[in-house]
Amino acid sequence: MIAVIQRVSEASVTINGKVKSAIGAGFLVLLGIHQDDGDEDTDWLGKKIAGMRIMGDSEGKMNLALKDINGDILLISQFTLHASTKKGNRPSFIEAARPEKAIPLYETFIKILETELGKKIHTGVFGADMKIKLINDGPVTIVIDSKKKV
């Protein structure tokens, strides 16, 4: 799994002209699920993201986790994070998990985040054409790959 975490002061997702979800301070997480991903990846990555200490403290240093500020997560499925650009100019997405595998892992990932943070996770709609708006705070953007834990 690959996650792109953006620290935001606000973010929203719109589908068919209607806002589906919106958050204030927290993380916008773009999640790409690979065909080889499984429960170990969801568990490790969910706990890692929930514990990330990248929110500013009273001195503006990245010292606080989402729980410390009662921050939110907007989680968006993003199969294009597994694009292969080795050949030609048109990306291949064959390494991204097919929906029948990805959707259950995505739903499990949501539950892990909700358990870790003790609150509802805001989402888009898996596979939908989504429009994302965000104000990146910092800017702070971090990429985490569950296959590169070390």
N, CA, C and O of each residue as an XYZ file, in Angstrom:
600
protein
N       0.843     -1.177      0.000
C       0.000      0.000      0.000
C       0.880      1.229      0.000
O       1.914      1.289      0.665
N       0.446      2.185     -0.752
C       1.104      3.480     -0.741
C       0.095      4.504     -0.247
O      -1.057      4.529     -0.679
N       0.558      5.350      0.673
C      -0.274      6.443      1.151
C       0.472      7.751      0.946
O       1.647      7.873      1.292
N      -0.216      8.711      0.388
C       0.279     10.076      0.323
C      -0.516     10.844      1.367
O      -1.736     10.979      1.263
N       0.192     11.347      2.378
C      -0.449     12.044      3.490
C      -0.143     13.526      3.336
O       1.016     13.935      3.268
N      -1.196     14.311      3.284
C      -1.026     15.754      3.208
C      -1.643     16.366      4.454
O      -2.819     16.153      4.749
N      -0.832     17.132      5.185
C      -1.358     17.841      6.343
C      -2.154     19.024      5.799
O      -1.634     19.839      5.037
N      -3.414     19.105      6.199
C      -4.292     20.133      5.644
C      -4.934     20.965      6.744
O      -5.121     20.506      7.870
N      -5.267     22.200      6.388
C      -6.093     23.005      7.288
C      -7.561     22.794      6.945
O      -8.446     23.033      7.767
N      -7.810     22.332      5.690
C      -9.147     21.890      5.292
C      -9.043     21.102      3.995
O      -8.111     21.287      3.212
N     -10.016     20.220      3.779
C     -10.068     19.426      2.550
C     -11.494     18.937      2.344
O     -12.254     18.761      3.296
N     -11.839     18.721      1.076
C     -13.169     18.187      0.764
C     -13.109     17.369     -0.511
O     -12.197     17.515     -1.325
N     -14.093     16.510     -0.665
C     -14.238     15.712     -1.877
C     -15.656     15.921     -2.408
O     -16.638     15.833     -1.670
N     -15.732     16.201     -3.710
C     -17.006     16.434     -4.380
C     -17.204     15.361     -5.444
O     -16.284     15.036     -6.194
N     -18.416     14.816     -5.498
C     -18.771     13.800     -6.488
C     -20.066     14.246     -7.152
O     -21.054     14.527     -6.472
N     -20.062     14.311     -8.477
C     -21.235     14.762     -9.232
C     -21.768     16.106     -8.741
O     -22.978     16.310     -8.640
N     -20.838     17.022     -8.436
C     -21.227     18.364     -8.034
C     -21.685     18.523     -6.597
O     -22.066     19.621     -6.191
N     -21.656     17.437     -5.809
C     -22.088     17.506     -4.411
C     -20.941     17.137     -3.484
O     -20.233     16.158     -3.720
N     -20.759     17.924     -2.429
C     -19.714     17.615     -1.452
C     -20.102     16.350     -0.712
O     -21.151     16.286     -0.071
N     -19.242     15.340     -0.806
C     -19.474     14.060     -0.127
C     -18.934     14.111      1.302
O     -19.586     13.648      2.238
N     -17.724     14.685      1.460
C     -17.087     14.766      2.772
C     -16.218     16.010      2.820
O     -15.684     16.456      1.805
N     -16.088     16.559      4.021
C     -15.212     17.710      4.233
C     -14.648     17.647      5.641
O     -15.320     17.204      6.571
N     -13.404     18.096      5.791
C     -12.757     18.141      7.104
C     -12.084     19.491      7.305
O     -11.839     20.239      6.358
N     -11.794     19.775      8.568
C     -10.953     20.915      8.914
C      -9.523     20.418      9.044
O      -9.043     19.688      8.177
N      -8.842     20.798     10.103
C      -7.450     20.409     10.303
C      -7.314     18.897     10.395
O      -8.094     18.225     11.070
N      -6.307     18.376      9.701
C      -6.055     16.942      9.737
C      -5.234     16.489      8.552
O      -4.359     17.203      8.062
N      -5.542     15.261      8.094
C      -4.815     14.663      6.977
C      -5.758     14.363      5.827
O      -6.853     13.837      6.030
N      -5.332     14.699      4.621
C      -5.913     14.143      3.411
C      -5.011     12.977      3.061
O      -3.816     13.163      2.835
N      -5.569     11.777      3.014
C      -4.783     10.578      2.717
C      -5.258      9.997      1.394
O      -6.422      9.623      1.244
N      -4.339      9.927      0.438
C      -4.594      9.244     -0.830
C      -4.015      7.850     -0.675
O      -2.827      7.707     -0.384
N      -4.831      6.815     -0.864
C      -4.422      5.435     -0.600
C      -4.457      4.609     -1.876
O      -5.496      4.476     -2.522
N      -3.302      4.059     -2.223
C      -3.193      3.154     -3.371
C      -2.979      1.732     -2.880
O      -2.053      1.470     -2.113
N      -3.823      0.821     -3.313
C      -3.744     -0.575     -2.867
C      -3.164     -1.419     -3.998
O      -3.684     -1.434     -5.113
N      -2.086     -2.115     -3.687
C      -1.362     -2.955     -4.647
C      -1.967     -4.354     -4.680
O      -2.566     -4.804     -3.703
N      -1.806     -5.031     -5.799
C      -2.358     -6.390     -5.943
C      -1.788     -7.376     -4.925
O      -2.425     -8.389     -4.634
N      -0.599     -7.103     -4.376
C       0.017     -8.001     -3.392
C      -0.259     -7.591     -1.942
O       0.245     -8.232     -1.019
N      -1.042     -6.545     -1.730
C      -1.311     -6.081     -0.374
C      -2.292     -7.001      0.348
O      -3.106     -7.687     -0.269
N      -2.183     -6.991      1.680
C      -3.079     -7.811      2.494
C      -3.308     -7.168      3.844
O      -3.022     -5.986      4.034
N      -3.826     -7.950      4.786
C      -4.183     -7.446      6.110
C      -2.986     -6.871      6.866
O      -3.131     -5.901      7.609
N      -1.810     -7.460      6.682
C      -0.612     -6.951      7.361
C      -0.317     -5.511      6.915
O       0.081     -4.673      7.724
N      -0.516     -5.239      5.635
C      -0.276     -3.895      5.107
C      -1.281     -2.896      5.679
O      -0.906     -1.799      6.093
N      -2.564     -3.281      5.700
C      -3.583     -2.356      6.211
C      -3.348     -2.050      7.690
O      -3.459     -0.901      8.120
N      -3.026     -3.078      8.455
C      -2.817     -2.902      9.888
C      -1.617     -1.992     10.161
O      -1.717     -1.034     10.927
N      -0.489     -2.299      9.529
C       0.735     -1.521      9.758
C       0.553     -0.067      9.308
O       0.884      0.862     10.045
N       0.028      0.121      8.106
C      -0.094      1.471      7.560
C      -1.147      2.288      8.308
O      -0.944      3.477      8.551
N      -2.253      1.675      8.670
C      -3.283      2.386      9.424
C      -2.762      2.893     10.757
O      -2.999      4.043     11.126
N      -2.052      2.037     11.478
C      -1.490      2.431     12.766
C      -0.396      3.482     12.595
O      -0.271      4.392     13.414
N       0.385      3.355     11.541
C       1.458      4.317     11.270
C       0.877      5.711     11.015
O       1.350      6.699     11.576
N      -0.136      5.779     10.176
C      -0.744      7.071      9.852
C      -1.412      7.682     11.086
O      -1.252      8.874     11.350
N      -2.151      6.882     11.834
C      -2.843      7.391     13.026
C      -1.858      7.956     14.044
O      -2.191      8.886     14.778
N      -0.664      7.409     14.092
C       0.331      7.858     15.057
C       1.283      8.932     14.560
O       2.114      9.422     15.325
N       1.175      9.308     13.281
C       2.097     10.302     12.718
C       2.044     11.608     13.502
O       0.976     12.187     13.699
N       3.202     12.058     13.940
C       3.301     13.307     14.702
C       3.800     14.416     13.771
O       4.967     14.806     13.810
N       2.884     14.909     12.935
C       3.270     15.959     11.991
C       2.397     17.211     12.114
O       2.470     18.115     11.282
N       1.574     17.248     13.160
C       0.778     18.451     13.404
C       1.592     19.399     14.287
O       2.377     18.966     15.131
N       1.388     20.692     14.076
C       2.172     21.684     14.799
C       1.772     21.822     16.257
O       0.590     21.804     16.601
N       2.786     21.962     17.110
C       2.523     22.223     18.525
C       2.477     23.743     18.751
O       2.428     24.510     17.789
N       2.491     24.173     20.002
C       2.377     25.609     20.317
C       3.560     26.416     19.792
O       3.468     27.635     19.649
N       4.667     25.741     19.507
C       5.845     26.412     18.958
C       5.950     26.238     17.446
O       6.919     26.678     16.828
N       4.944     25.591     16.857
C       4.954     25.375     15.412
C       5.794     24.192     14.962
O       5.996     24.002     13.762
N       6.288     23.391     15.902
C       7.085     22.210     15.552
C       6.175     21.021     15.317
O       5.129     20.897     15.954
N       6.572     20.143     14.398
C       5.793     18.939     14.115
C       5.998     17.954     15.265
O       6.950     17.173     15.272
N       5.100     18.008     16.222
C       5.225     17.205     17.438
C       3.944     16.479     17.807
O       3.970     15.563     18.630
N       2.827     16.868     17.216
C       1.541     16.342     17.659
C       0.930     15.383     16.645
O       1.114     15.525     15.436
N       0.201     14.406     17.171
C      -0.552     13.463     16.334
C      -1.984     13.984     16.176
O      -2.381     14.935     16.850
N      -2.737     13.369     15.304
C      -4.127     13.782     15.084
C      -4.940     13.744     16.369
O      -5.733     14.648     16.631
N      -4.746     12.698     17.175
C      -5.492     12.578     18.435
C      -5.248     13.777     19.343
O      -6.145     14.219     20.060
N      -4.027     14.296     19.303
C      -3.664     15.411     20.175
C      -4.430     16.689     19.843
O      -4.644     17.533     20.713
N      -4.840     16.829     18.589
C      -5.540     18.055     18.178
C      -6.992     17.780     17.789
O      -7.694     18.674     17.317
N      -7.435     16.539     17.992
C      -8.774     16.111     17.566
C      -8.962     16.325     16.065
O     -10.029     16.738     15.611
N      -7.893     16.034     15.298
C      -7.914     16.206     13.841
C      -8.664     15.094     13.140
O      -8.953     14.048     13.721
N      -8.970     15.342     11.882
C      -9.734     14.396     11.067
C      -8.906     13.848      9.918
O      -7.833     14.360      9.601
N      -9.426     12.796      9.303
C      -8.833     12.235      8.090
C      -9.895     12.214      7.007
O     -11.037     11.818      7.236
N      -9.490     12.652      5.816
C     -10.271     12.454      4.603
C      -9.488     11.441      3.782
O      -8.390     11.732      3.308
N     -10.057     10.251      3.616
C      -9.395      9.133      2.937
C      -9.969      8.963      1.540
O     -11.181      8.843      1.362
N      -9.081      8.953      0.550
C      -9.488      8.838     -0.853
C      -8.757      7.663     -1.488
O      -7.529      7.592     -1.422
N      -9.494      6.740     -2.102
C      -8.859      5.635     -2.824
C      -8.218      6.195     -4.090
O      -8.806      7.033     -4.775
N      -6.997      5.724     -4.398
C      -6.228      6.309     -5.497
C      -5.389      5.229     -6.175
O      -4.194      5.108     -5.902
N      -6.009      4.444     -7.058
C      -5.277      3.351     -7.706
C      -4.118      3.859     -8.553
O      -3.176      3.110     -8.813
N      -4.166      5.104     -8.986
C      -3.112      5.641     -9.854
C      -1.771      5.786     -9.135
O      -0.757      6.032     -9.788
N      -1.740      5.642     -7.815
C      -0.463      5.671     -7.102
C       0.417      4.484     -7.487
O       1.626      4.511     -7.259
N      -0.172      3.462     -8.057
C       0.593      2.286     -8.492
C       0.838      2.290    -10.001
O       1.000      1.234    -10.611
N       0.863      3.467    -10.590
C       1.127      3.589    -12.024
C       2.557      3.174    -12.338
O       3.494      3.528    -11.623
N       2.706      2.423    -13.413
C       4.029      2.096    -13.935
C       4.253      2.971    -15.166
O       3.438      2.992    -16.089
N       5.358      3.682    -15.160
C       5.663      4.603    -16.267
C       6.938      4.204    -16.990
O       7.572      5.034    -17.641
N       7.319      2.930    -16.879
C       8.567      2.453    -17.489
C       8.571      2.580    -19.008
O       9.559      3.017    -19.599
N       7.465      2.196    -19.634
C       7.431      2.180    -21.097
C       6.431      3.210    -21.613
O       5.301      3.300    -21.133
N       6.867      3.974    -22.588
C       5.963      4.907    -23.245
C       5.500      6.035    -22.351
O       6.063      6.280    -21.284
N       4.461      6.719    -22.807
C       3.940      7.878    -22.086
C       2.580      7.638    -21.455
O       2.047      8.511    -20.771
N       2.018      6.463    -21.680
C       0.734      6.130    -21.073
C       0.977      5.183    -19.908
O       1.470      4.074    -20.110
N       0.636      5.605    -18.678
C       0.883      4.752    -17.515
C       0.081      3.455    -17.566
O      -1.016      3.397    -18.122
N       0.661      2.427    -16.971
C      -0.020      1.150    -16.805
C      -0.398      1.013    -15.329
O       0.370      1.374    -14.438
N      -1.581      0.493    -15.098
C      -2.064      0.348    -13.723
C      -2.265     -1.115    -13.335
O      -3.051     -1.419    -12.438
N      -1.556     -2.016    -14.007
C      -1.780     -3.446    -13.779
C      -1.364     -3.908    -12.387
O      -1.804     -4.967    -11.939
N      -0.522     -3.134    -11.689
C      -0.106     -3.539    -10.345
C      -1.107     -3.120     -9.269
O      -1.038     -3.598     -8.137
N      -2.026     -2.239     -9.613
C      -3.054     -1.831     -8.655
C      -4.021     -2.996     -8.440
O      -4.342     -3.730     -9.375
N      -4.473     -3.152     -7.213
C      -5.412     -4.232     -6.897
C      -6.732     -4.015     -7.629
O      -7.207     -2.887     -7.759
N      -7.308     -5.100     -8.100
C      -8.632     -5.064     -8.727
C      -9.669     -4.756     -7.642
O      -9.432     -5.052     -6.471
N     -10.805     -4.173     -8.005
C     -11.817     -3.791     -7.007
C     -12.233     -4.917     -6.060
O     -12.448     -4.671     -4.873
N     -12.349     -6.150     -6.565
C     -12.790     -7.243     -5.690
C     -11.808     -7.508     -4.543
O     -12.205     -8.043     -3.508
N     -10.550     -7.147     -4.711
C      -9.569     -7.265     -3.632
C      -9.413     -5.930     -2.900
O      -9.318     -5.894     -1.673
N      -9.389     -4.844     -3.657
C      -9.102     -3.528     -3.077
C     -10.209     -3.025     -2.152
O      -9.915     -2.459     -1.099
N     -11.458     -3.220     -2.519
C     -12.558     -2.675     -1.719
C     -12.568     -3.242     -0.298
O     -12.674     -2.464      0.650
N     -12.463     -4.562     -0.105
C     -12.425     -5.063      1.283
C     -11.221     -4.532      2.077
O     -11.347     -4.262      3.271
N     -10.060     -4.381      1.431
C      -8.890     -3.844      2.120
C      -9.100     -2.368      2.470
O      -8.716     -1.925      3.552
N      -9.698     -1.624      1.571
C     -10.018     -0.214      1.812
C     -10.974     -0.090      2.998
O     -10.782      0.764      3.863
N     -11.992     -0.930      3.039
C     -12.958     -0.899      4.149
C     -12.304     -1.293      5.468
O     -12.615     -0.715      6.509
N     -11.403     -2.268      5.434
C     -10.656     -2.654      6.630
C      -9.773     -1.508      7.096
O      -9.665     -1.240      8.293
N      -9.141     -0.834      6.141
C      -8.276      0.305      6.458
C      -9.059      1.404      7.170
O      -8.568      1.997      8.131
N     -10.260      1.669      6.705
C     -11.125      2.665      7.354
C     -11.386      2.265      8.804
O     -11.280      3.095      9.706
N     -11.725      0.997      9.027
C     -12.016      0.522     10.388
C     -10.803      0.633     11.299
O     -10.940      0.977     12.473
N      -9.617      0.345     10.771
C      -8.396      0.461     11.571
C      -8.179      1.910     11.983
O      -7.898      2.190     13.148
N      -8.309      2.833     11.029
C      -8.140      4.254     11.356
C      -9.177      4.712     12.376
O      -8.851      5.449     13.306
N     -10.423      4.278     12.205
C     -11.477      4.673     13.150
C     -11.191      4.139     14.554
O     -11.411      4.837     15.543
N     -10.709      2.926     14.637
C     -10.366      2.338     15.933
C      -9.194      3.086     16.570
O      -9.231      3.424     17.753
N      -8.163      3.337     15.778
C      -6.971      4.013     16.294
C      -7.273      5.440     16.748
O      -6.748      5.895     17.764
N      -8.110      6.138     16.002
C      -8.389      7.545     16.313
C      -9.635      7.741     17.177
O      -9.840      8.814     17.744
N     -10.467      6.698     17.274
C     -11.678      6.803     18.076
C     -12.714      7.744     17.490
O     -13.478      8.376     18.220
N     -12.736      7.833     16.163
C     -13.705      8.719     15.510
C     -13.934      8.282     14.070
O     -13.195      7.464     13.523
N     -14.974      8.845     13.475
C     -15.339      8.537     12.092
C     -14.282      9.062     11.125
O     -13.741     10.153     11.301
N     -14.005      8.267     10.109
C     -13.106      8.669      9.025
C     -13.973      9.115      7.853
O     -14.915      8.422      7.467
N     -13.654     10.255      7.301
C     -14.386     10.793      6.158
C     -13.778     10.215      4.886
O     -12.561     10.055      4.790
N     -14.628      9.902      3.910
C     -14.141      9.236      2.707
C     -14.789      9.814      1.456
O     -15.749     10.584      1.504
N     -14.209      9.400      0.337
C     -14.841      9.597     -0.952
C     -15.658      8.349     -1.232
O     -16.148      7.701     -0.308
N     -15.805      8.009     -2.521
C     -16.494      6.788     -2.929
C     -15.523      6.005     -3.794
O     -15.019      6.518     -4.793
N     -15.263      4.764     -3.411
C     -14.302      3.940     -4.125
C     -14.668      3.870     -5.606
O     -15.794      3.517     -5.957
N     -13.721      4.206     -6.465
C     -13.905      4.092     -7.913
C     -14.640      5.251     -8.560
O     -14.774      5.279     -9.784
N     -15.119      6.205     -7.780
C     -15.871      7.334     -8.346
C     -14.919      8.376     -8.931
O     -13.739      8.426     -8.586
N     -15.460      9.203     -9.824
C     -14.732     10.366    -10.333
C     -14.897     11.461     -9.290
O     -15.981     12.025     -9.138
N     -13.817     11.760     -8.574
C     -13.883     12.679     -7.438
C     -13.069     13.936     -7.716
O     -12.041     13.898     -8.392
N     -13.548     15.034     -7.186
C     -12.839     16.308     -7.239
C     -12.408     16.633     -5.815
O     -13.241     16.721     -4.912
N     -11.109     16.809     -5.618
C     -10.560     17.037     -4.288
C     -10.096     18.485     -4.178
O      -9.399     18.999     -5.053
N     -10.496     19.129     -3.092
C     -10.006     20.468     -2.771
C      -9.269     20.370     -1.447
O      -9.709     19.676     -0.531
N      -8.149     21.067     -1.351
C      -7.421     21.056     -0.090
C      -6.594     22.314      0.061
O      -6.205     22.958     -0.913
N      -6.347     22.632      1.287
C      -5.350     23.642      1.617
C      -4.272     22.899      2.387
O      -4.452     22.529      3.547
N      -3.138     22.687      1.707
C      -2.022     21.954      2.291
C      -1.358     22.864      3.306
O      -0.929     23.968      2.970
N      -1.272     22.409      4.538
C      -0.735     23.195      5.647
C       0.753     22.951      5.773
O       1.175     21.868      6.179
N       1.535     23.925      5.436
C       2.985     23.802      5.579
C       3.747     24.329      4.377
O       4.394     25.369      4.504
N       3.717     23.708      3.262
C       3.067     22.429      2.964
C       3.817     21.245      3.578
O       5.045     21.230      3.652
N       3.042     20.265      4.010
C       3.597     19.015      4.525
C       2.954     17.884      3.737
O       1.736     17.712      3.767
N       3.775     17.114      3.035
C       3.316     15.961      2.277
C       4.305     14.827      2.508
O       5.509     14.994      2.314
N       3.790     13.670      2.926
C       4.632     12.516      3.241
C       4.097     11.300      2.495
O       2.888     11.074      2.443
N       5.010     10.518      1.917
C       4.645      9.294      1.210
C       5.138      8.108      2.032
O       6.300      8.053      2.434
N       4.235      7.159      2.273
C       4.588      5.946      3.023
C       4.195      4.732      2.186
O       3.089      4.664      1.648
N       5.113      3.779      2.087
C       4.875      2.538      1.353
C       4.983      1.380      2.344
O       6.020      1.208      2.986
N       3.925      0.589      2.472
C       3.926     -0.510      3.441
C       4.942     -1.594      3.096
O       5.259     -2.430      3.942
N       5.449     -1.594      1.886
C       6.465     -2.580      1.486
C       7.873     -2.091      1.816
O       8.844     -2.826      1.637
N       7.984     -0.853      2.296
C       9.291     -0.284      2.648
C       9.255      0.176      4.105
O       9.404      1.361      4.403
N       9.057     -0.778      4.993
C       8.915     -0.471      6.414
C      10.245     -0.115      7.073
O      10.267      0.558      8.103
N      11.314     -0.546      6.505
C      12.629     -0.319      7.123
C      13.310      0.860      6.484
O      14.427      1.210      6.867
